[in-house]
Amino acid sequence: MELRKADLPELPFIWEIIQQAIEQRRQDGSEQWQQGYPNEQTIEEDITNGWGYVLIENAQVIAYAAIIVGNEPAYENIQGKWLTDGTYVVIHRVATSNAVKGRGVATQLFRMIEELALAHDVYSIRVDTNFDNVPMLKILERLNYVYCGEVFFIGANRMAFEKVLTSVQARKEDH
């Protein structure tokens, strides 16, 4: 598997994966992603801004995430406290193809994002999710993300998590 920046011609494949995720959230009874966000324009803007990343396996797009090295304005006002105050990587809009469900692809994607952060000398990752997004909550727990409080993002309160990375810690988790 390879994690790399997405290209605009891949937008239809990415959008299909996002639509599968939207439908999965709906079937799970989640309110997340049920009000028109994300939409195709959001993903196109991710790619144009250099934030859109794809996970590739056998020349196929199997997962997508927006990965932002920098700040998320919505994270400035947390009801709680972040673990760190420095530069961080933000993860938004994570989705995996139905064709790879149950293979741990999202977990692998998060591990690869951690490696990407370390490659940029960034040692903190922040992510938020809906209270009812059980699959994402399980991934964050499995990978030792720490619940830090709530942020207001895309019109709703969301659970906010952070993971502090060290190069030694990242290597240990890969084994």
C-alpha positions as CSV (number, residue, x, y, z in Angstrom):
1,M,0.0,0.0,0.0
2,E,1.1,3.5,-0.8
3,L,-0.1,6.8,0.7
4,R,0.2,9.8,-1.6
5,K,-1.4,13.1,-2.5
6,A,-4.5,12.7,-4.6
7,D,-4.8,14.0,-8.2
8,L,-7.9,15.7,-9.6
9,P,-8.5,12.9,-12.1
10,E,-9.0,10.5,-9.2
11,L,-11.9,12.6,-7.9
12,P,-14.6,10.3,-9.3
13,F,-13.0,7.3,-7.5
14,I,-12.6,9.2,-4.3
15,W,-16.1,10.5,-4.4
16,E,-17.5,7.0,-4.8
17,I,-15.6,5.9,-1.7
18,I,-17.0,9.0,0.2
19,Q,-20.5,8.1,-0.9
20,Q,-20.0,4.5,0.3
21,A,-18.9,6.0,3.7
22,I,-21.9,8.4,3.8
23,E,-24.2,5.4,3.2
24,Q,-22.5,3.3,5.8
25,R,-22.8,6.1,8.4
26,R,-26.5,6.3,7.6
27,Q,-27.0,2.5,7.9
28,D,-25.2,2.6,11.2
29,G,-27.7,5.2,12.5
30,S,-25.0,7.9,12.7
31,E,-25.8,11.5,12.1
32,Q,-22.3,12.1,10.8
33,W,-22.1,13.1,7.1
34,Q,-25.8,13.1,6.6
35,Q,-26.4,16.8,6.0
36,G,-24.5,17.3,2.7
37,Y,-21.0,17.3,4.1
38,P,-18.6,16.3,2.8
39,N,-19.6,17.0,-0.8
40,E,-17.7,16.7,-4.1
41,Q,-16.6,20.3,-3.9
42,T,-15.1,19.7,-0.4
43,I,-13.0,16.9,-1.8
44,E,-12.0,18.9,-4.9
45,E,-10.8,21.7,-2.6
46,D,-8.9,19.2,-0.5
47,I,-7.0,18.0,-3.6
48,T,-6.5,21.5,-4.9
49,N,-5.1,22.7,-1.5
50,G,-2.8,19.7,-1.3
51,W,-4.7,18.1,1.6
52,G,-6.3,15.2,-0.2
53,Y,-4.5,11.9,0.1
54,V,-5.3,8.5,-1.3
55,L,-4.2,5.0,-0.2
56,I,-3.4,2.9,-3.2
57,E,-3.2,-0.8,-3.5
58,N,-2.7,-2.7,-6.8
59,A,-3.1,0.7,-8.7
60,Q,-6.6,1.2,-7.1
61,V,-7.7,3.9,-4.7
62,I,-8.9,2.1,-1.6
63,A,-9.1,4.9,0.9
64,Y,-9.1,8.7,1.3
65,A,-8.3,11.2,3.9
66,A,-7.7,15.0,4.1
67,I,-4.4,15.5,5.9
68,I,-3.5,19.0,6.9
69,V,-0.1,19.9,8.3
70,G,-0.9,23.1,10.2
71,N,-3.8,24.4,12.2
72,E,-7.5,23.7,12.2
73,P,-9.4,26.9,13.2
74,A,-12.2,24.9,14.8
75,Y,-9.7,23.3,17.1
76,E,-8.7,26.6,18.7
77,N,-11.8,26.6,20.9
78,I,-11.9,23.2,22.6
79,Q,-14.0,22.4,25.6
80,G,-11.2,20.6,27.3
81,K,-7.5,20.7,26.7
82,W,-5.2,19.5,24.0
83,L,-2.1,17.5,25.0
84,T,0.3,19.8,23.1
85,D,0.5,23.4,22.0
86,G,2.8,23.1,18.9
87,T,2.3,22.3,15.3
88,Y,0.1,19.3,14.5
89,V,-1.4,17.3,11.7
90,V,-5.2,17.3,11.3
91,I,-7.0,14.3,9.8
92,H,-10.5,14.9,8.3
93,R,-12.8,13.0,5.9
94,V,-11.5,9.5,6.3
95,A,-13.2,6.9,4.2
96,T,-12.3,3.4,2.9
97,S,-13.7,1.5,0.0
98,N,-16.4,-1.1,0.7
99,A,-14.1,-3.5,-1.3
100,V,-11.6,-3.5,1.6
101,K,-13.9,-3.4,4.6
102,G,-12.8,-5.6,7.5
103,R,-9.1,-5.7,6.4
104,G,-7.9,-3.0,8.8
105,V,-7.2,-0.6,6.0
106,A,-8.4,2.5,8.0
107,T,-6.0,1.5,10.9
108,Q,-3.2,1.1,8.4
109,L,-4.1,4.5,6.9
110,F,-3.8,6.1,10.3
111,R,-0.4,4.5,10.9
112,M,0.8,5.8,7.6
113,I,-0.4,9.3,8.4
114,E,1.6,9.0,11.6
115,E,4.7,8.2,9.5
116,L,3.9,11.2,7.3
117,A,3.7,13.5,10.3
118,L,7.0,12.3,11.6
119,A,8.5,12.8,8.1
120,H,7.4,16.4,8.4
121,D,8.9,16.6,11.9
122,V,5.5,17.0,13.4
123,Y,4.8,15.0,16.6
124,S,1.1,15.5,17.2
125,I,-2.0,14.4,15.3
126,R,-5.5,15.7,16.0
127,V,-8.7,14.4,14.8
128,D,-12.4,14.8,15.6
129,T,-15.4,12.5,15.1
130,N,-19.0,12.3,15.9
131,F,-20.1,10.7,19.2
132,D,-21.9,7.9,17.2
133,N,-19.1,7.0,14.8
134,V,-18.3,3.7,16.5
135,P,-15.8,2.4,13.9
136,M,-13.7,5.6,14.1
137,L,-13.9,5.6,17.9
138,K,-12.5,2.0,17.9
139,I,-9.7,2.9,15.6
140,L,-8.7,5.9,17.7
141,E,-8.8,3.7,20.9
142,R,-6.8,1.0,19.2
143,L,-4.1,3.4,18.1
144,N,-3.9,5.2,21.6
145,Y,-5.4,8.5,20.6
146,V,-6.4,10.5,23.8
147,Y,-9.8,12.1,24.2
148,C,-9.2,15.8,24.9
149,G,-12.7,17.3,24.9
150,E,-15.2,18.6,22.4
151,V,-14.8,21.0,19.4
152,F,-17.5,22.5,17.3
153,F,-17.0,21.5,13.7
154,I,-19.4,21.5,10.7
155,G,-22.3,22.6,12.8
156,A,-22.0,20.1,15.6
157,N,-20.1,19.3,18.8
158,R,-17.5,16.6,18.0
159,M,-15.2,14.4,20.1
160,A,-11.7,15.6,19.8
161,F,-8.6,13.4,20.1
162,E,-4.9,13.9,20.0
163,K,-1.9,11.5,19.8
164,V,1.6,12.6,20.6
165,L,4.2,10.8,18.5
166,T,7.8,10.0,19.0
167,S,10.0,8.4,16.4
168,V,10.7,5.5,18.8
169,Q,7.0,5.1,19.6
170,A,6.0,5.0,16.0
171,R,8.6,2.4,15.1
172,K,7.4,0.2,18.0
173,E,3.8,0.3,16.9
174,D,4.7,-0.8,13.4
175,H,5.9,-4.2,14.8
